[in-house]
Amino acid sequence: MGDIVNTAAPVVRRGQGELLWELRAATSAGLSNDRYERRSLDLKGRSTPTEVLVLEVFGDTG
């Protein structure tokens, strides 16, 4: 379960106004794949790119 939790946890980029969700977690949460920008990230310790959905965050993010 550790790998799933580590990969699926949303990552907040403070000050950037974005919330990144790992694609499998976002889909499980009911977020539509075609509604949000999709990115492929090369993460340290991962052998394959991680697909994420980008959600814009409004308000004070810093």
C-alpha positions in Angstrom: 0.0 0.0 0.0 2.9 2.4 0.5 3.7 2.9 -3.2 0.0 3.6 -3.9 -0.2 6.1 -1.1 3.1 7.8 -2.0 2.2 8.0 -5.7 -1.5 8.9 -5.4 -1.2 11.6 -2.8 -2.0 15.0 -4.2 1.0 17.3 -4.5 0.5 21.0 -3.9 2.9 23.4 -5.7 2.7 26.3 -3.3 2.6 29.7 -4.9 1.9 28.2 -8.3 -1.9 28.0 -8.0 -2.0 24.3 -9.0 -3.0 21.1 -7.4 -1.6 18.0 -9.0 -3.4 14.7 -8.6 -2.0 11.4 -9.8 -4.3 10.2 -12.6 -5.5 7.0 -10.9 -6.4 8.8 -7.7 -8.1 11.6 -9.6 -10.2 9.1 -11.6 -11.1 7.2 -8.4 -12.2 10.5 -6.9 -14.5 11.1 -9.8 -12.5 13.8 -11.6 -13.0 13.8 -15.3 -9.9 13.1 -17.3 -11.1 15.3 -20.2 -11.9 18.4 -18.0 -8.4 19.1 -16.7 -5.0 19.5 -18.1 -3.0 16.3 -18.1 0.8 16.2 -17.5 3.4 13.5 -17.4 6.0 13.9 -14.6 9.4 12.2 -14.2 9.5 11.6 -10.4 12.6 10.6 -8.5 12.6 6.9 -7.6 10.1 6.0 -10.3 11.1 4.1 -13.4 8.1 5.4 -15.5 6.5 8.8 -15.8 3.6 9.6 -13.5 0.5 10.9 -15.2 -1.3 13.7 -13.3 -4.3 16.0 -13.7 -3.8 19.7 -13.0 -6.5 21.5 -11.0 -6.3 25.3 -10.7 -6.4 26.6 -7.1 -8.1 29.9 -6.4 -7.4 32.1 -3.4 -4.3 32.3 -1.2 -2.0 29.4 -1.9 1.1 30.7 -0.2 
